[in-house]
């Protein structure tokens, strides 16, 4: 497993996200351009953010900035 972080910029309020391994990770040989090496794909990140952000006060949730890593490939679904 791994930990992701969300940090509110002005107050530095920090939220830690538990990122469980993807199902089936490590069960077979590694494929070139296959799943993330750490087994924490976009689905796990999306689900962790969705679950955790509900506990944050609304005034701290005005925007979300992310890097360009593959783990944020499903960022559009966070709007829903």
Phi, psi and omega in degrees: 000170181213175179235132172255161180231142169238127182234124175282127191293317186280323182261347184066019174301127185242134179240126178265136182247128174280126179244099180287156177297151177290147178302134177083000181295133178083002182283339182220184179293150180289131177262142174296134183061028178272206181300162180305142181302322182276358178068027178239085185276184183300325181295316180296319180293314178303312181295320180294318179295314181302316181292315186283325185294339180292343180269354184269137177304142184303325182291349176261002185244047182277330180206165178222125178247136182226165176275184185264019180292156181297337181293344178257020183298337182255028182299329180299329182287346179289339180291335186286000000 
